[in-house]
Amino acid sequence: MKHTFVKTENHRRFMASVSMLENRGSVERCLLPVKGKPGVGKTRVVDNWGSAVDAVFIEGIPGMSLRYLKDALKAETGVKERSGFAEFQALTEFFRNDGHPRPIILDECQHGFPNKAEVIEYLRRLAEKAGTILVLVCHTSESYLLDKYDHIKTRIGCVCELLPPSLEDAALFVREQCEVEIDPALVAEVHKQSGARYRLVADALANLERIAAKLGKASLTLSDVHGMPLCQDWERALKTAPAARKTGVK
């Protein structure tokens, strides 16, 4: 299976949002929240763009503190200053980048909201001073946190919501990633079984390649895998477990 980046509709949606931020009138409106359900490719879409524009990518973790954030930023940027003011100034200059601002990406940004959102507030001030974009990536279920603080929500320049792949996007993903040829009916089955989540589509493609190798085929049709599970939705399995116990099913 290939692991190239596929420019789906979510990629186009995200790039349109970035364009809005780059052409904003107010430098203060520098926040770009990116939300979506698990498995729609949020991190992959944002990280692909971030690599192209030399952004700094920070991954939010449970219990994330302001001290952790500063240490992570210094590790990514090479800034050595240790005092609060000098440290902030050095980071600002790094992201200002002689008039070619480097964006900041905070993935799993929900971990930055404890202690009155001090982590988000620090990054917001840094982005404003540097004249750059701060991308905040989170699950749709966590996006309500962005509405809790006026000094954050009033600086949102655009909200980008990434959606589950359509059948057309799934077909594009299959064509560009799978090492064997898959017919349209089988693509539709992959889309159905995956629940329209890219990570499960990828699992299905890996399984299809193994099946093709076992059959000695360079292409597969729906009849080749009739009745076979192509990917496992463990989230659904967890949700159905209590019902199974109640009925005595083991």
C-alpha positions as CSV (number, residue, x, y, z in Angstrom):
1,M,0.0,0.0,0.0
2,K,1.2,3.5,-0.9
3,H,1.3,6.2,1.7
4,T,1.2,9.3,-0.4
5,F,-1.0,12.3,0.4
6,V,-4.3,12.4,-1.4
7,K,-5.8,15.8,-2.2
8,T,-9.4,15.0,-1.4
9,E,-12.3,17.5,-0.9
10,N,-11.1,18.0,2.7
11,H,-7.8,19.2,1.5
12,R,-9.5,21.7,-0.8
13,R,-11.8,22.8,2.0
14,F,-8.8,23.4,4.3
15,M,-6.8,25.2,1.7
16,A,-9.7,27.6,1.1
17,S,-9.8,28.3,4.8
18,V,-6.1,29.0,4.9
19,S,-6.5,31.4,2.0
20,M,-9.1,33.3,4.0
21,L,-6.8,33.7,6.9
22,E,-3.9,34.8,4.7
23,N,-6.0,37.5,3.2
24,R,-7.7,38.7,6.4
25,G,-7.9,42.3,7.2
26,S,-7.3,42.2,10.9
27,V,-4.0,40.6,12.0
28,E,-5.7,39.7,15.4
29,R,-8.1,37.3,13.7
30,C,-5.3,34.8,13.3
31,L,-7.0,31.6,14.7
32,L,-8.1,28.8,12.4
33,P,-9.9,26.0,14.2
34,V,-10.1,22.8,12.3
35,K,-12.7,20.3,13.5
36,G,-14.0,17.0,12.4
37,K,-15.0,13.5,13.6
38,P,-12.3,10.9,14.3
39,G,-10.9,9.3,11.1
40,V,-11.7,12.1,8.7
41,G,-8.0,13.0,8.2
42,K,-7.6,16.2,10.2
43,T,-4.0,15.7,11.3
44,R,-3.0,14.3,7.9
45,V,-4.5,17.3,6.0
46,V,-3.0,19.9,8.4
47,D,0.4,18.2,8.7
48,N,0.8,18.0,4.9
49,W,0.2,21.7,4.6
50,G,2.4,22.4,7.6
51,S,5.3,20.6,6.1
52,A,5.0,22.6,2.9
53,V,5.0,26.0,4.6
54,D,7.6,25.1,7.4
55,A,5.0,25.4,10.2
56,V,5.8,24.3,13.7
57,F,3.7,21.4,14.8
58,I,2.9,20.9,18.5
59,E,0.9,17.9,19.7
60,G,-1.4,18.6,22.7
61,I,-1.3,16.0,25.5
62,P,-3.4,15.4,28.6
63,G,-2.2,17.6,31.4
64,M,-0.5,20.0,29.1
65,S,0.8,23.1,30.9
66,L,2.2,26.4,29.8
67,R,5.7,25.2,30.9
68,Y,5.3,22.1,28.7
69,L,4.3,24.2,25.8
70,K,7.2,26.6,26.1
71,D,9.6,23.6,26.3
72,A,8.0,22.1,23.2
73,L,8.2,25.3,21.3
74,K,11.9,25.8,22.2
75,A,12.7,22.2,21.2
76,E,11.0,22.8,17.8
77,T,12.5,26.3,17.2
78,G,16.0,26.1,18.7
79,V,15.3,29.2,20.9
80,K,17.6,29.1,23.9
81,E,16.5,32.2,25.9
82,R,15.3,31.3,29.4
83,S,13.7,34.5,30.9
84,G,10.0,35.0,30.2
85,F,10.3,38.2,28.2
86,A,13.4,37.3,26.2
87,E,12.0,33.9,25.5
88,F,8.7,35.3,24.1
89,Q,10.6,37.9,22.0
90,A,12.9,35.2,20.6
91,L,10.0,33.0,19.7
92,T,8.2,35.9,18.1
93,E,11.2,36.6,15.9
94,F,11.4,33.0,14.9
95,F,7.8,32.9,13.8
96,R,8.0,36.3,12.2
97,N,10.8,34.8,10.0
98,D,12.0,38.1,8.4
99,G,8.5,38.8,6.9
100,H,7.7,35.3,5.9
101,P,5.7,34.1,8.9
102,R,5.8,30.4,10.0
103,P,2.4,29.1,11.0
104,I,1.8,27.3,14.3
105,I,-0.2,24.1,14.5
106,L,-1.6,22.8,17.8
107,D,-3.1,19.3,17.3
108,E,-5.5,17.9,19.9
109,C,-6.0,21.5,21.0
110,Q,-8.6,20.5,23.6
111,H,-5.7,19.8,25.9
112,G,-4.7,23.5,25.9
113,F,-7.8,24.8,27.6
114,P,-7.2,24.0,31.3
115,N,-6.2,27.0,33.6
116,K,-8.3,29.5,31.7
117,A,-6.9,28.4,28.3
118,E,-3.4,29.6,29.2
119,V,-1.8,27.4,26.5
120,I,-4.1,28.7,23.8
121,E,-3.8,32.3,25.0
122,Y,0.0,32.1,24.9
123,L,0.0,30.7,21.3
124,R,-2.6,33.3,20.3
125,R,-0.5,36.2,21.5
126,L,2.6,34.7,19.8
127,A,0.8,34.3,16.5
128,E,-0.6,37.9,16.7
129,K,2.8,39.4,17.4
130,A,4.5,37.4,14.7
131,G,1.7,38.1,12.2
132,T,1.1,34.4,11.5
133,I,-1.7,31.8,11.6
134,L,-2.5,29.6,14.6
135,V,-4.2,26.3,13.5
136,L,-6.1,24.6,16.3
137,V,-7.1,21.0,15.5
138,C,-9.7,19.2,17.5
139,H,-12.6,16.7,17.4
140,T,-16.0,18.1,16.6
141,S,-17.1,17.1,20.1
142,E,-14.5,19.3,21.7
143,S,-14.9,22.4,19.5
144,Y,-17.4,24.0,22.0
145,L,-14.3,24.9,24.1
146,L,-13.4,27.5,21.6
147,D,-16.6,29.4,22.4
148,K,-15.9,29.7,26.1
149,Y,-13.5,32.6,26.1
150,D,-14.2,35.9,24.4
151,H,-10.5,36.7,23.9
152,I,-10.2,33.5,21.9
153,K,-13.4,33.3,19.9
154,T,-13.3,36.9,18.8
155,R,-10.0,36.2,17.1
156,I,-11.2,33.3,15.0
157,G,-10.8,34.2,11.3
158,C,-12.5,31.1,9.9
159,V,-13.7,27.7,11.1
160,C,-12.9,24.7,8.9
161,E,-14.9,21.6,9.3
162,L,-13.5,18.4,7.7
163,L,-16.1,15.9,6.7
164,P,-16.2,12.1,6.2
165,P,-15.2,11.1,2.7
166,S,-17.8,10.9,0.0
167,L,-17.9,7.9,-2.2
168,E,-16.0,9.9,-4.8
169,D,-13.3,10.8,-2.3
170,A,-13.0,7.2,-1.2
171,A,-12.6,6.2,-4.8
172,L,-9.8,8.7,-5.3
173,F,-8.1,7.5,-2.1
174,V,-8.3,3.9,-3.3
175,R,-6.9,4.7,-6.7
176,E,-3.9,6.6,-5.4
177,Q,-3.1,4.4,-2.4
178,C,-3.9,0.8,-3.3
179,E,-1.3,-1.4,-5.1
180,V,-4.0,-3.5,-6.8
181,E,-6.9,-2.4,-9.0
182,I,-10.3,-2.3,-7.3
183,D,-13.5,-2.2,-9.2
184,P,-16.2,0.5,-8.4
185,A,-18.6,-2.0,-6.7
186,L,-15.8,-3.0,-4.3
187,V,-14.8,0.6,-3.7
188,A,-18.5,1.2,-2.7
189,E,-18.3,-1.8,-0.3
190,V,-15.1,-0.4,1.3
191,H,-16.7,2.9,1.7
192,K,-19.7,1.3,3.4
193,Q,-17.8,-1.0,5.7
194,S,-15.4,1.7,6.8
195,G,-18.2,4.0,7.9
196,A,-16.6,6.7,5.7
197,R,-13.4,7.0,7.8
198,Y,-10.1,7.2,6.1
199,R,-8.2,5.2,8.7
200,L,-10.6,2.3,8.2
201,V,-10.4,2.7,4.4
202,A,-6.7,2.3,4.7
203,D,-7.1,-0.9,6.8
204,A,-9.4,-2.3,4.2
205,L,-6.9,-1.5,1.4
206,A,-4.1,-3.3,3.3
207,N,-6.4,-6.4,3.6
208,L,-7.4,-6.3,0.0
209,E,-3.8,-6.3,-1.1
210,R,-3.2,-9.4,1.1
211,I,-6.2,-11.1,-0.5
212,A,-5.0,-10.2,-4.0
213,A,-1.6,-11.6,-3.2
214,K,-3.1,-14.8,-1.9
215,L,-5.3,-15.2,-5.0
216,G,-2.4,-14.2,-7.3
217,K,-4.5,-11.4,-8.8
218,A,-3.5,-7.8,-9.8
219,S,-7.2,-6.6,-9.5
220,L,-10.2,-7.5,-7.4
221,T,-13.9,-7.3,-7.8
222,L,-16.7,-7.4,-5.2
223,S,-17.2,-11.1,-6.0
224,D,-13.6,-11.9,-4.9
225,V,-14.4,-10.8,-1.3
226,H,-18.1,-11.5,-1.1
227,G,-19.2,-11.7,2.6
228,M,-15.7,-10.9,3.9
229,P,-15.2,-8.2,6.6
230,L,-12.6,-5.8,5.1
231,C,-12.0,-3.7,8.2
232,Q,-12.9,-3.8,11.9
233,D,-14.8,-1.0,13.4
234,W,-13.8,-1.4,17.0
235,E,-15.8,1.6,18.1
236,R,-19.0,-0.1,16.9
237,A,-17.9,-3.3,18.7
238,L,-17.5,-1.5,22.0
239,K,-20.9,0.1,21.6
240,T,-22.6,-3.2,20.9
241,A,-20.8,-5.2,23.6
242,P,-23.4,-4.4,26.4
243,A,-26.2,-5.5,24.2
244,A,-24.4,-8.8,23.5
245,R,-23.9,-9.5,27.2
246,K,-27.6,-8.9,27.9
247,T,-28.6,-11.4,25.3
248,G,-26.1,-14.0,26.6
249,V,-24.0,-13.8,23.5
250,K,-20.3,-14.3,24.2
